[in-house]
Amino acid sequence: GKVFSQLLELLAFYDRFEVDDHSGEPLGRAAAEEGHYGRVGALQRVAFAHLRPELEALALASVASLGPKKALRKHLGALPTPRLREL
């Protein structure tokens, strides 16, 4: 029980530990946020260009409002699985 709990704590720590894909160096908070916002912005552009009828609200939302996982799930949950795969 105790060892399993410790392993879960380690997993939780490293799950949120951002690392540069090319150098393997740890990313600071600012660099991690910049990367996240860049990926969300790219998702919004694709949603606007290719899935506008279904994802217009996501495409036009502020990037900060889409930061939490729940917000993205709310928008993407409306899409059927084949459309999600296209995305």
DSSP file with accessible surface (Angstrom, degrees, kcal/mol):
  #  RESIDUE AA STRUCTURE BP1 BP2  ACC     N-H-->O    O-->H-N    N-H-->O    O-->H-N    TCO  KAPPA ALPHA  PHI   PSI    X-CA   Y-CA   Z-CA
    1    1 A G     >        0   0   98      0, 0.0     4,-1.9     0, 0.0     5,-0.1   0.000 360.0 360.0 360.0 -46.8    0.0    0.0    0.0
    2    2 A K  H  >  +     0   0  161      2,-0.2     4,-2.3     1,-0.2     5,-0.2   0.922 360.0  48.5 -68.9 -42.9    2.7    2.5    1.0
    3    3 A V  H  > S+     0   0   97      1,-0.2     4,-2.5     2,-0.2    -1,-0.2   0.920 111.1  51.3 -63.5 -41.6    4.9    1.8   -2.0
    4    4 A F  H  > S+     0   0  135      1,-0.2     4,-2.3     2,-0.2    -1,-0.2   0.918 109.0  51.0 -61.5 -42.1    2.0    2.1   -4.4
    5    5 A S  H  X S+     0   0   57     -4,-1.9     4,-1.9     1,-0.2    -1,-0.2   0.908 110.1  49.6 -62.0 -41.7    1.0    5.5   -2.8
    6    6 A Q  H  X S+     0   0   95     -4,-2.3     4,-2.2     1,-0.2    -1,-0.2   0.895 109.4  51.8 -65.1 -39.1    4.6    6.7   -3.3
    7    7 A L  H  X S+     0   0  100     -4,-2.5     4,-2.5     1,-0.2    -2,-0.2   0.894 107.9  51.9 -64.4 -39.1    4.6    5.6   -6.9
    8    8 A L  H  X S+     0   0   84     -4,-2.3     4,-2.6     2,-0.2    -1,-0.2   0.894 107.9  52.1 -64.4 -38.2    1.4    7.4   -7.5
    9    9 A E  H  X S+     0   0  129     -4,-1.9     4,-2.0     2,-0.2    -2,-0.2   0.918 110.5  48.2 -63.6 -42.6    2.9   10.6   -6.0
   10   10 A L  H  X S+     0   0   95     -4,-2.2     4,-2.6     2,-0.2     5,-0.2   0.915 111.2  50.5 -62.9 -43.1    5.9   10.3   -8.4
   11   11 A L  H  X S+     0   0  112     -4,-2.5     4,-2.2     1,-0.2    -2,-0.2   0.926 108.8  51.5 -60.9 -44.0    3.7    9.7  -11.3
   12   12 A A  H  X S+     0   0   63     -4,-2.6     4,-0.8     2,-0.2    -1,-0.2   0.898 111.7  48.3 -61.1 -39.4    1.6   12.8  -10.5
   13   13 A F  H >< S+     0   0  115     -4,-2.0     3,-0.7     1,-0.2    -2,-0.2   0.964 116.1  40.8 -65.3 -51.8    4.8   14.9  -10.3
   14   14 A Y  H >< S+     0   0  144     -4,-2.6     3,-0.9     1,-0.2    -2,-0.2   0.743 103.1  69.1 -75.0 -18.9    6.3   13.7  -13.6
   15   15 A D  H 3< S+     0   0  108     -4,-2.2    -1,-0.2    -5,-0.2    -2,-0.2   0.846 108.5  37.3 -64.6 -32.2    3.0   13.8  -15.4
   16   16 A R  T << S+     0   0  189     -4,-0.8     2,-0.8    -3,-0.7    -1,-0.2   0.305  89.7 113.1-101.7   8.1    3.1   17.6  -15.1
   17   17 A F    <   -     0   0   88     -3,-0.9     2,-0.3    -4,-0.2    -3,-0.0  -0.726  58.1-149.1 -89.3 109.1    6.8   17.9  -15.7
   18   18 A E        -     0   0   81     -2,-0.8     9,-2.3     9,-0.3     2,-0.4  -0.611  16.0-174.5 -83.2 135.7    7.4   19.7  -19.0
   19   19 A V  B     -A   26   0A  57     -2,-0.3     2,-0.2     7,-0.3     6,-0.1  -0.983  32.4-106.7-131.1 139.4   10.5   18.8  -21.0
   20   20 A D     >  -     0   0   53      5,-3.2     4,-1.7    -2,-0.4     5,-0.0  -0.469  26.4-140.4 -62.8 129.7   11.9   20.3  -24.2
   21   21 A D  T  4 S+     0   0  156     -2,-0.2    -1,-0.1     1,-0.2     0, 0.0   0.779  95.7  36.7 -65.1 -28.8   11.3   17.8  -27.0
   22   22 A H  T  4 S+     0   0  180      3,-0.1    -1,-0.2     1,-0.1    -2,-0.0   0.873 128.1  26.8 -94.7 -42.3   14.7   18.4  -28.6
   23   23 A S  T  4 S-     0   0   73      2,-0.1    -2,-0.2     3,-0.0    -1,-0.1   0.684  88.9-132.4 -96.3 -22.1   17.2   19.0  -25.8
   24   24 A G     <  +     0   0   47     -4,-1.7    -3,-0.1     1,-0.3     3,-0.1   0.489  58.9 140.3  81.1   1.9   15.5   17.1  -23.0
   25   25 A E        -     0   0  125      1,-0.1    -5,-3.2    -6,-0.1    -1,-0.3  -0.501  61.0-100.9 -77.4 147.5   16.0   20.0  -20.7
   26   26 A P  B     -A   19   0A  76      0, 0.0     2,-0.4     0, 0.0    -7,-0.3  -0.391  36.6-129.7 -66.7 143.3   13.2   20.9  -18.2
   27   27 A L        -     0   0   56     -9,-2.3    -9,-0.3     1,-0.1     2,-0.0  -0.777  15.3-126.4 -93.8 142.0   11.0   23.8  -19.3
   28   28 A G     >  -     0   0   47     -2,-0.4     4,-2.5     1,-0.1     5,-0.2  -0.253  34.2 -97.9 -74.7 171.1   10.3   26.7  -17.0
   29   29 A R  H  > S+     0   0  199      1,-0.2     4,-2.6     2,-0.2     5,-0.2   0.919 122.9  50.1 -59.2 -44.5    6.7   27.7  -16.3
   30   30 A A  H  > S+     0   0   76      1,-0.2     4,-2.5     2,-0.2    -1,-0.2   0.922 112.3  46.5 -63.3 -43.5    6.7   30.5  -18.9
   31   31 A A  H  > S+     0   0   44      2,-0.2     4,-2.2     1,-0.2    -1,-0.2   0.894 112.3  50.9 -67.0 -37.9    8.1   28.3  -21.6
   32   32 A A  H  X S+     0   0   16     -4,-2.5     4,-2.3     2,-0.2    -2,-0.2   0.922 112.1  46.6 -65.2 -43.2    5.6   25.5  -20.8
   33   33 A E  H  X S+     0   0   75     -4,-2.6     4,-3.0    -5,-0.2     5,-0.3   0.904 110.1  53.8 -65.4 -39.9    2.7   28.0  -20.9
   34   34 A E  H  X S+     0   0  150     -4,-2.5     4,-2.1    -5,-0.2    -2,-0.2   0.924 110.5  46.8 -60.4 -43.7    4.0   29.4  -24.2
   35   35 A G  H  X S+     0   0   28     -4,-2.2     4,-2.2     2,-0.2    -1,-0.2   0.917 112.7  49.8 -64.1 -42.1    4.0   26.0  -25.7
   36   36 A H  H  X S+     0   0   56     -4,-2.3     4,-2.6     1,-0.2     5,-0.2   0.945 111.5  47.4 -62.2 -48.7    0.6   25.2  -24.4
   37   37 A Y  H  X S+     0   0   98     -4,-3.0     4,-2.5     1,-0.2    -1,-0.2   0.871 110.3  53.8 -63.8 -34.3   -0.9   28.4  -25.7
   38   38 A G  H  X S+     0   0   42     -4,-2.1     4,-2.1    -5,-0.3    -1,-0.2   0.920 110.3  46.5 -64.2 -42.0    0.8   27.8  -29.1
   39   39 A R  H  X S+     0   0  142     -4,-2.2     4,-2.2     2,-0.2    -2,-0.2   0.905 113.1  48.7 -68.0 -39.5   -0.8   24.3  -29.3
   40   40 A V  H  X S+     0   0    7     -4,-2.6     4,-2.4     2,-0.2    -2,-0.2   0.919 110.8  51.5 -66.8 -40.0   -4.2   25.6  -28.3
   41   41 A G  H  X S+     0   0    8     -4,-2.5     4,-2.2    -5,-0.2    -2,-0.2   0.907 109.1  50.2 -62.2 -40.2   -3.9   28.4  -30.9
   42   42 A A  H  X S+     0   0   38     -4,-2.1     4,-2.2     2,-0.2    -1,-0.2   0.913 109.4  51.6 -64.3 -41.3   -3.1   25.9  -33.6
   43   43 A L  H  X S+     0   0   41     -4,-2.2     4,-2.8     1,-0.2    -2,-0.2   0.919 108.9  51.4 -60.3 -42.5   -6.1   23.8  -32.6
   44   44 A Q  H  X S+     0   0   20     -4,-2.4     4,-2.6     1,-0.2    -2,-0.2   0.903 108.5  50.7 -63.2 -41.1   -8.3   26.9  -32.9
   45   45 A R  H  X S+     0   0  164     -4,-2.2     4,-2.4     2,-0.2    -1,-0.2   0.921 112.7  45.9 -64.2 -41.7   -7.0   27.7  -36.4
   46   46 A V  H  X>S+     0   0   58     -4,-2.2     4,-2.9     2,-0.2     5,-0.6   0.928 113.1  50.4 -65.6 -43.5   -7.7   24.1  -37.6
   47   47 A A  H  X5S+     0   0    0     -4,-2.8     4,-1.6     1,-0.2     8,-0.3   0.912 112.8  46.7 -61.4 -41.3  -11.1   24.2  -35.9
   48   48 A F  H  <5S+     0   0   84     -4,-2.6     4,-0.4    -5,-0.2    -2,-0.2   0.921 118.3  41.0 -67.4 -41.9  -11.9   27.5  -37.6
   49   49 A A  H  <5S+     0   0   67     -4,-2.4    -2,-0.2    -5,-0.2    -1,-0.2   0.868 132.9  15.6 -76.8 -36.0  -10.7   26.4  -41.0
   50   50 A H  H  <5S+     0   0  140     -4,-2.9    -3,-0.2    -5,-0.2    -2,-0.2   0.677 133.4  30.1-116.5 -23.1  -12.1   22.9  -41.2
   51   51 A L  S  X<S+     0   0    3     -4,-1.6     4,-2.8    -5,-0.6     3,-0.3  -0.117  70.4 137.0-130.8  35.9  -14.7   22.3  -38.5
   52   52 A R  H  >  +     0   0  110     -4,-0.4     4,-1.0     1,-0.2     5,-0.1   0.878  68.1  54.7 -58.1 -43.4  -16.2   25.8  -38.1
   53   53 A P  H  4 S+     0   0  117      0, 0.0     3,-0.2     0, 0.0    -1,-0.2   0.929 120.3  31.9 -59.1 -40.4  -19.9   24.7  -38.0
   54   54 A E  H  4 S+     0   0   82     -3,-0.3    -2,-0.2     1,-0.2     3,-0.2   0.804 131.6  31.1 -85.2 -31.0  -19.3   22.3  -35.1
   55   55 A L  H  X S+     0   0    2     -4,-2.8     4,-2.7    -8,-0.3     5,-0.2   0.041  73.5 120.6-121.3  28.6  -16.4   24.1  -33.3
   56   56 A E  H  X S+     0   0   81     -4,-1.0     4,-2.0    -3,-0.2     5,-0.2   0.909  78.3  53.4 -61.2 -39.8  -17.0   27.8  -33.9
   57   57 A A  H  > S+     0   0   67      1,-0.2     4,-0.8     2,-0.2    -1,-0.2   0.916 111.8  45.5 -62.4 -40.4  -17.3   28.5  -30.2
   58   58 A L  H >4 S+     0   0    0      1,-0.2     3,-0.7     2,-0.2    -2,-0.2   0.929 111.5  52.5 -66.7 -43.5  -13.9   26.8  -29.6
   59   59 A A  H 3< S+     0   0   14     -4,-2.7    -2,-0.2     1,-0.2    -1,-0.2   0.831 116.1  39.2 -63.3 -31.1  -12.3   28.6  -32.5
   60   60 A L  H 3< S+     0   0  113     -4,-2.0    -1,-0.2    -5,-0.2    -2,-0.2   0.490  93.0 105.5-100.8  -2.7  -13.4   32.0  -31.3
   61   61 A A  S << S-     0   0   25     -4,-0.8     2,-0.1    -3,-0.7     5,-0.0  -0.332  81.5 -96.2 -73.8 157.4  -12.8   31.5  -27.6
   62   62 A S     >  -     0   0   72      1,-0.1     4,-0.7    -2,-0.0     3,-0.4  -0.460  29.2-124.1 -70.6 147.1   -9.9   33.1  -25.8
   63   63 A V  T >4 S+     0   0   42      1,-0.2     3,-1.1     2,-0.2     4,-0.2   0.900 110.4  57.3 -60.7 -38.3   -6.9   30.8  -25.4
   64   64 A A  G >4 S+     0   0   67      1,-0.3     3,-1.3     2,-0.2    -1,-0.2   0.868 101.2  55.8 -63.1 -34.3   -6.9   31.3  -21.7
   65   65 A S  G 34 S+     0   0   57     -3,-0.4    -1,-0.3     1,-0.2    -2,-0.2   0.707 105.5  53.2 -72.9 -16.2  -10.5   30.1  -21.4
   66   66 A L  G << S+     0   0    0     -3,-1.1    -1,-0.2    -4,-0.7     6,-0.2   0.363  81.9  95.9 -98.0   5.3   -9.5   26.9  -23.1
   67   67 A G    <   +     0   0   28     -3,-1.3    -1,-0.2    -4,-0.2    -2,-0.1   0.930  65.6  77.0 -62.9 -48.3   -6.6   26.1  -20.7
   68   68 A P  S >> S-     0   0   78      0, 0.0     4,-1.5     0, 0.0     3,-0.6  -0.382  83.2-129.0 -67.6 142.7   -8.5   23.8  -18.4
   69   69 A K  H 3> S+     0   0  136      1,-0.2     4,-2.6     2,-0.2     5,-0.2   0.868 107.0  60.4 -57.6 -37.2   -9.0   20.3  -19.6
   70   70 A K  H 3> S+     0   0  182      1,-0.2     4,-2.1     2,-0.2    -1,-0.2   0.878 101.5  53.0 -61.2 -37.4  -12.8   20.5  -18.8
   71   71 A A  H <> S+     0   0   23     -3,-0.6     4,-1.8     2,-0.2    -1,-0.2   0.922 110.8  45.7 -65.5 -43.6  -13.2   23.4  -21.2
   72   72 A L  H  X S+     0   0   36     -4,-1.5     4,-3.0    -6,-0.2     5,-0.3   0.917 111.9  51.9 -65.6 -41.9  -11.6   21.6  -24.1
   73   73 A R  H  X S+     0   0  169     -4,-2.6     4,-2.3     1,-0.2    -1,-0.2   0.878 106.0  55.6 -61.7 -36.7  -13.7   18.5  -23.3
   74   74 A K  H  < S+     0   0  161     -4,-2.1     4,-0.4    -5,-0.2    -1,-0.2   0.938 114.6  38.3 -60.9 -46.2  -16.9   20.5  -23.3
   75   75 A H  H >< S+     0   0   39     -4,-1.8     3,-0.8     1,-0.2    -2,-0.2   0.930 122.0  41.5 -71.5 -45.6  -16.2   21.8  -26.8
   76   76 A L  H >< S+     0   0   39     -4,-3.0     3,-1.5     1,-0.2    -2,-0.2   0.734  99.5  73.6 -78.5 -20.4  -14.8   18.6  -28.3
   77   77 A G  T 3< S+     0   0   62     -4,-2.3    -1,-0.2    -5,-0.3    -2,-0.2   0.725  87.3  64.2 -65.5 -20.0  -17.3   16.4  -26.6
   78   78 A A  T <  S+     0   0   82     -3,-0.8    -1,-0.3    -4,-0.4    -2,-0.2   0.664  86.6  89.4 -77.5 -15.7  -20.0   17.6  -29.1
   79   79 A L  S <  S-     0   0   10     -3,-1.5     2,-0.1    -4,-0.2     5,-0.0  -0.632  81.2-120.6 -84.8 139.2  -18.1   16.1  -32.0
   80   80 A P    >>  -     0   0   76      0, 0.0     4,-2.0     0, 0.0     3,-0.6  -0.381  34.7-103.2 -68.7 157.6  -18.8   12.6  -33.1
   81   81 A T  H 3> S+     0   0   79      1,-0.2     4,-2.3     2,-0.2     5,-0.2   0.871 118.8  54.8 -54.2 -43.8  -15.7   10.2  -33.0
   82   82 A P  H 3> S+     0   0   82      0, 0.0     4,-1.6     0, 0.0    -1,-0.2   0.909 109.5  48.1 -61.3 -35.8  -15.1   10.3  -36.8
   83   83 A R  H <> S+     0   0   61     -3,-0.6     4,-1.8     2,-0.2    -2,-0.2   0.876 109.0  54.0 -71.2 -34.8  -14.9   14.1  -36.8
   84   84 A L  H  < S+     0   0   69     -4,-2.0    -1,-0.2     1,-0.2    -3,-0.1   0.905 106.4  52.1 -62.4 -40.7  -12.6   14.0  -33.8
   85   85 A R  H  < S+     0   0  203     -4,-2.3    -1,-0.2     1,-0.2    -2,-0.2   0.872 107.0  53.0 -64.1 -37.4  -10.3   11.7  -35.7
   86   86 A E  H  <        0   0  124     -4,-1.6    -1,-0.2    -5,-0.2    -2,-0.2   0.900 360.0 360.0 -60.9 -40.9  -10.3   14.2  -38.6
   87   87 A L     <        0   0   59     -4,-1.8    -2,-0.2    -5,-0.1    -1,-0.2   0.920 360.0 360.0 -63.6 360.0   -9.3   16.9  -36.3
